[in-house]
């Protein structure tokens, strides 16, 4: 849902270069979302997919105020011609197509049992007991009317995006009432999309951030605020605004004098910091440390590189201790690459993530960036496989057929070049009518060539 590019030319008229650039951008965006998607099979059988592109059908459910999501294959085969909202990707979602949310629409990709399957099911009581897709009827008999999905996917999470509304402004995208272009960015937790102008903090100009956590999610999952100095690319040590009450991770382990033990890793050695100490020595800026600094009162703090697998170390406790008396801006977070690796993985913190329903933050592969890169890679593999198949078919042609194919390609290339040069010499912009005329002439030439070959 990236911002559209402004075009300075007259509306509806673009240059060849702009058309090619627009096509390349569209191809890249499509590959990032749909590169590895199966367009012929519903994803329901795969359960709650880790991440997948989703759509909401206004025609079937949206006009009734029902929130439901469908996979890409179902959007093509079961909801062709319907009004659909494109939701980009969502995590941990199972396709709703054909369940009780769709009272009048069945999933075309889950066909009913045929007679052979029915007889096979009838012949085995154990099979009937284990087969979850056979629906029972009130008489205690069996109803073989067809495939039956679970009535509801109770683990699915829905938001206003399924109504075609986005951002804190709750407006559609694109917005016909406000055609002004604006970049849209997805929150990595609630997965809502936000206009850049409504995020409350300017998007980094260098755009060197991999994910964004919206203001609402930062406040809802308040422990994340302690990670701001480590992971937010917009963190400014001189901009101290507010202090937010956050969830505190505690430890039962105490030293002999009753003070909490906090172990910090410095240069591969372990040291113990007593709770009464507020001054943390500055570590060497090795590969594991981050070079930014932050000032609190008259003390100068630097980020601490802490190994999450060290014994008795809770990284969040260290950060809480370090920044408990400091005040800094609590708002949207623009997160650097691999920021998830900075999160503490001790058992207390894992329990904290689970209580907040954000365990996925520890999964590096959960990020949209990873999904997009894998989709692009799959798309390239499929494209090259198609090229290889074409090469293989060409190799199987006779010598005369290969020469004829080469002649046709070269002839088309020369005709297209001449066509574009002619328009350029007249300073004429390519219009739809010109393209149609060009291909009509090409078709006439092919017909004449076929006729001559048959004589």
Number of C-alpha atoms within 10 A of each C-alpha: 16 10 14 12 9 8 11 8 9 7 7 7 15 16 13 12 9 12 12 11 12 15 12 12 12 12 13 16 16 15 21 22 21 21 24 20 18 12 15 12 16 24 24 21 12 11 12 17 16 15 17 24 20 24 24 28 25 20 13 21 20 18 12 9 11 16 20 27 28 26 25 24 21 26 23 13 16 19 21 10 10 14 16 20 20 19 22 17 19 23 21 15 27 28 27 26 29 24 19 16 18 17 10 10 15 17 21 16 17 17 11 15 15 11 10 8 12 16 11 11 18 13 11 10 10 10 12 16 10 9 11 12 13 20 17 11 10 7 7 7 9 13 13 20 12 15 16 19 21 14 12 15 19 9 10 16 15 16 14 16 23 24 24 21 19 22 22 14 10 14 19 17 19 17 11 9 8 10 9 11 14 16 14 20 22 22 21 22 20 16 20 21 24 22 20 17 12 12 21 12 15 12 19 11 6 6 10 14 19 17 22 20 22 27 16 16 17 18 17 12 17 17 21 19 26 22 20 22 21 24 24 21 18 19 20 16 16 11 12 15 10 12 15 15 11 16 13 13 16 12 14 6 12 13 11 8 7 10 13 19 22 22 21 24 17 19 12 9 8 14 12 12 17 16 14 9 9 14 12 17 11 13 16 15 15 11 8 14 16 16 13 14 16 16 15 16 8 6 10 13 19 21 21 24 21 20 18 17 11 14 10 15 22 27 26 23 20 22 17 19 18 20 18 15 11 14 16 21 17 19 19 24 28 25 22 18 15 13 18 16 14 17 19 21 19 18 11 15 21 16 14 18 18 12 10 12 12 15 14 18 17 17 11 14 14 16 19 22 15 14 20 21 15 18 20 22 16 18 21 15 14 14 13 12 12 12 12 12 12 12 11 11 10 14 11 11 12 10 11 9 12 14 12 12 14 12 12 13 12 12 13 14 12 11 15 15 11 12 14 15 12 12 13 12 8 8 9 11 13 15 12 8 8 14 11 11 11 13 13 12 12 15 12 10 12 13 12 10 11 10 10 9 8 6 5
